[in-house]
Amino acid sequence: MLPPMPARLRWARLARGLSVSLALSACAASLAIADTGALDRIRASRTITVAYDPNAYPIAFKDADGAPRGYSVDLCRRVVAGVQRALALGALEVAWIEGNTPRRIAAVANGEADLECGTTTMTLERQRQVDFANVVFVESGGILTRSDSGIRALEDLGGKKLGVIPETTTERRLRPVLEERLINAELKPIRNVRDGREQLVAGELDAVAGDRMVLIGQVAEAGEPQAFAILDADFSVEPYAFAVPRNDADFRLVVNTALAQIYRTGEVDRIFERWFGESSEPTALLETVYFIYGFAD
């Protein structure tokens, strides 16, 4: 027969057992949270968190009252309505997070945001961090300069200071094009295209690279179209899509269902006209995107 265990040891063993039990319970709770899909989180909180670009007029921007607006934002608001309907909620609050493309991607990847809308190009590299809903826009690269800069083509950028947002598809696709054509432009980091335009006006930059429609928006926002020139540049094609959490097929399906309805009913044409003007029309490629992704049930 073994001698009785001292009380001190019994309490120590009990404490260790309790610690292990609590740790296992915490681990199980963490796994449960991790396994919860976006729809479950949204249903429980009655809130959907959306990351958007506040400086990409007219695609996505923050207006004078601080409210998110733009082409992508209007699409996102319709998607939110689709989520609310799918969950049969009487009301669904939207929490908005501001950020550039890397920030928005990170917000969706780490669970801070359920959805993002802006000027996010769908790439294979980004699909290692997030999934994407169907394409919402197709854009091409462009160069913004001052009208009196003398810059008329990509080749004129040799020895010039060219602003570009770091860690974007514009930067990644522009660098090899400049190297291949032996154009020794000096790439300078900018926070966003508005920052680039302001540095351009101040003479700190000679040109700004970005998505063409966003650059056009900056010219319109500046209110002095004659002071700027936009060069069509063949360094990139940008298919915009909304980032969603990885491996969450149910949520992605709800988002795509809403987008399909917007495309199929022609609501997307009204949104396009609202932000790009009554005389503007989607390109043939963008029309094809609307047609292909306008799925019917």
C-alpha positions in Angstrom: 0.0 0.0 0.0 1.4 3.4 -1.0 1.7 6.1 1.6 -0.9 9.0 1.2 0.2 11.8 -1.1 1.1 15.0 0.7 -1.6 17.6 0.5 0.8 20.1 -1.2 1.5 17.6 -4.0 -2.2 16.8 -4.4 -3.0 20.4 -4.9 -0.2 20.9 -7.3 -1.3 18.0 -9.4 -4.9 19.2 -9.3 -3.8 22.7 -10.4 -1.8 21.2 -13.3 -4.8 19.2 -14.4 -7.0 22.2 -14.2 -4.6 24.2 -16.3 -4.5 21.5 -19.0 -8.3 21.3 -19.0 -8.6 25.1 -19.4 -6.0 25.1 -22.1 -7.8 22.4 -24.0 -11.1 24.3 -23.6 -9.5 27.5 -24.9 -8.0 25.6 -27.8 -11.4 24.0 -28.6 -13.0 27.4 -28.5 -10.4 28.9 -30.8 -10.9 26.1 -33.3 -14.6 26.6 -33.2 -14.2 30.3 -33.9 -11.7 29.5 -36.7 -14.2 27.0 -38.2 -17.1 29.5 -38.1 -17.8 30.8 -41.6 -18.5 34.4 -42.5 -22.2 33.9 -42.8 -22.4 32.5 -39.2 -20.3 35.4 -37.9 -22.5 37.9 -39.7 -25.7 36.3 -38.5 -24.5 36.3 -34.9 -23.3 39.9 -34.9 -25.8 41.3 -37.4 -22.8 43.2 -38.8 -20.8 42.8 -41.9 -17.3 44.4 -42.1 -16.3 45.7 -45.4 -12.8 47.1 -46.3 -12.8 49.8 -49.0 -10.4 52.2 -50.8 -11.0 55.8 -49.7 -8.8 57.3 -52.4 -9.7 55.7 -55.7 -12.3 58.0 -57.2 -14.6 57.1 -59.0 -14.1 53.3 -58.2 -14.1 53.8 -54.4 -13.6 56.8 -52.3 -14.6 58.7 -49.2 -16.9 61.7 -49.9 -16.9 65.0 -48.1 -19.2 63.7 -45.4 -16.8 60.7 -44.7 -19.1 58.2 -46.4 -17.8 55.4 -48.7 -18.9 55.9 -52.3 -18.1 54.8 -55.8 -18.7 52.1 -58.4 -17.2 49.3 -56.3 -18.9 50.6 -53.2 -22.3 50.6 -54.9 -21.8 47.0 -56.0 -20.7 46.1 -52.4 -23.9 47.7 -51.0 -26.0 45.5 -53.3 -23.9 42.5 -52.2 -24.6 43.4 -48.5 -28.3 43.5 -49.3 -28.0 40.0 -50.9 -26.3 38.7 -47.7 -29.0 40.2 -45.6 -31.7 38.5 -47.7 -29.8 35.2 -47.6 -29.7 35.3 -43.8 -33.3 36.5 -43.5 -32.2 39.4 -41.3 -34.4 42.4 -40.6 -31.4 44.7 -40.5 -27.7 44.3 -41.2 -25.2 46.9 -40.1 -22.1 47.7 -42.2 -18.8 48.5 -40.6 -16.4 50.1 -43.0 -12.6 49.8 -42.8 -10.3 52.1 -44.9 -7.1 51.0 -46.5 -5.0 50.6 -49.6 -4.9 47.3 -51.5 -2.3 45.5 -49.3 -4.2 46.6 -46.2 -7.6 45.4 -47.5 -6.2 42.1 -48.5 -4.7 41.6 -45.1 -7.9 42.6 -43.4 -9.8 39.9 -45.2 -7.0 37.3 -44.7 -6.8 37.8 -40.9 -10.6 37.9 -40.4 -10.8 41.6 -39.6 -13.1 42.1 -42.7 -15.6 39.8 -44.3 -15.4 41.5 -47.7 -13.5 44.2 -49.5 -14.3 46.5 -52.4 -12.0 48.8 -54.2 -9.5 48.4 -57.0 -8.1 45.0 -56.1 -6.7 43.0 -59.0 -7.3 39.3 -58.7 -3.9 37.5 -59.0 -2.7 34.0 -58.3 -0.3 35.3 -55.6 -3.2 37.0 -53.7 -5.2 33.8 -53.9 -2.7 32.3 -51.5 -4.1 34.7 -48.9 -7.7 35.2 -49.9 -10.4 33.9 -52.3 -12.1 36.2 -54.8 -15.7 36.6 -55.9 -16.4 37.0 -59.7 -14.8 39.9 -61.6 -16.5 43.3 -61.3 -14.3 45.5 -63.6 -11.5 45.2 -66.1 -8.9 48.0 -66.1 -5.7 48.8 -67.9 -2.6 50.6 -66.8 -2.0 54.3 -67.4 0.5 57.1 -66.7 -0.6 60.5 -65.3 1.6 63.5 -66.2 1.3 67.3 -66.4 0.3 68.5 -69.8 3.5 70.6 -70.1 5.8 67.7 -69.0 6.9 66.7 -72.5 6.1 63.1 -71.6 4.1 61.5 -74.4 5.0 57.8 -74.1 6.5 55.3 -71.7 9.8 55.7 -73.4 9.9 59.4 -72.3 10.1 58.4 -68.7 13.9 57.7 -68.8 15.6 59.7 -66.0 12.2 60.8 -64.6 10.6 60.3 -61.2 7.6 57.9 -61.5 5.3 57.5 -58.6 3.7 54.1 -57.9 2.0 52.5 -54.9 4.3 49.8 -53.5 3.1 46.1 -53.4 0.5 46.6 -56.1 0.1 44.8 -59.4 0.9 48.1 -61.1 4.4 48.2 -59.5 5.0 44.5 -60.1 4.1 44.6 -63.7 5.6 48.0 -64.5 9.1 47.1 -63.2 9.9 44.3 -65.7 8.4 46.4 -68.6 10.8 49.3 -67.8 13.7 46.9 -67.5 12.9 45.1 -70.7 12.7 48.3 -72.6 15.8 49.8 -70.9 13.8 52.8 -69.5 15.7 54.0 -66.4 12.8 55.7 -64.7 13.2 56.2 -60.9 10.2 54.6 -59.1 9.2 56.6 -56.1 6.7 55.2 -53.5 3.4 57.0 -53.0 0.6 56.3 -50.5 -2.2 56.4 -53.0 -3.0 58.0 -56.4 -4.3 61.2 -54.7 -0.9 61.5 -53.0 0.7 60.9 -56.4 -1.3 63.6 -58.0 -0.5 66.1 -55.3 3.3 65.4 -55.6 2.9 65.7 -59.4 1.4 69.2 -58.9 4.1 70.1 -56.4 6.8 69.1 -58.9 8.1 66.3 -56.7 7.2 63.7 -59.3 7.2 63.7 -63.1 4.5 61.1 -63.6 2.3 58.7 -61.7 1.5 55.1 -62.7 -1.8 53.5 -61.8 -5.1 52.1 -63.1 -6.3 54.3 -66.0 -9.8 54.9 -64.7 -8.6 55.8 -61.3 -6.1 58.3 -62.8 -9.0 59.8 -64.8 -10.9 60.2 -61.6 -8.0 62.1 -60.1 -8.0 64.5 -63.0 -11.8 65.0 -62.6 -11.3 65.5 -58.8 -8.6 68.1 -59.3 -11.0 70.2 -61.4 -8.3 71.2 -63.9 -8.4 68.7 -66.7 -6.3 70.9 -69.0 -3.4 70.7 -66.6 -3.0 66.9 -66.9 -2.4 64.3 -69.5 -3.0 60.5 -69.3 -1.0 58.1 -71.4 -2.3 54.7 -72.3 0.4 52.3 -71.3 0.4 48.6 -72.2 2.1 47.4 -69.0 -0.9 45.7 -67.4 -4.5 44.5 -67.5 -6.2 44.6 -64.2 -9.3 42.4 -63.5 -10.8 43.8 -60.3 -12.6 41.4 -58.0 -13.8 41.5 -54.4 -11.7 39.6 -51.9 -13.5 37.2 -49.6 -12.2 34.8 -46.9 -10.4 31.6 -48.2 -12.2 28.3 -48.1 -15.6 29.8 -47.4 -17.6 28.6 -50.4 -21.0 29.4 -48.8 -20.2 33.1 -48.3 -18.5 33.3 -51.8 -21.7 31.8 -53.3 -23.9 34.4 -51.7 -21.6 37.2 -52.9 -21.6 35.8 -56.5 -25.3 35.3 -56.4 -25.8 39.0 -55.7 -23.3 40.0 -58.4 -25.0 37.8 -60.9 -28.4 39.4 -60.2 -26.9 42.9 -60.6 -25.4 41.9 -64.0 -28.4 39.9 -65.2 -31.0 42.6 -64.5 -29.0 45.5 -65.9 -28.6 47.2 -62.6 -24.8 47.3 -63.2 -25.4 49.5 -66.2 -27.1 52.1 -64.0 -24.2 51.9 -61.5 -21.7 52.3 -64.3 -23.5 55.3 -65.8 -23.7 56.9 -62.4 -20.0 56.9 -61.8 -18.5 57.1 -65.3 -21.0 59.4 -66.9 -24.1 59.1 -69.1 -22.0 59.2 -72.3 -19.6 56.4 -71.1 -20.1 52.8 -72.0 -18.4 49.7 -70.7 -15.7 48.3 -72.9 -16.5 45.2 -75.0 -14.4 43.2 -72.6 -16.3 44.5 -69.5 -19.6 43.8 -71.3 -18.4 40.3 -71.8 -17.6 40.0 -68.1 -21.1 41.2 -67.2 -22.6 38.7 -69.7 -20.5 35.7 -68.5 -21.0 36.3 -64.8 -24.7 37.1 -65.0 -25.5 33.5 -64.0 -29.1 32.4 -63.7 -30.2 29.9 -61.1 
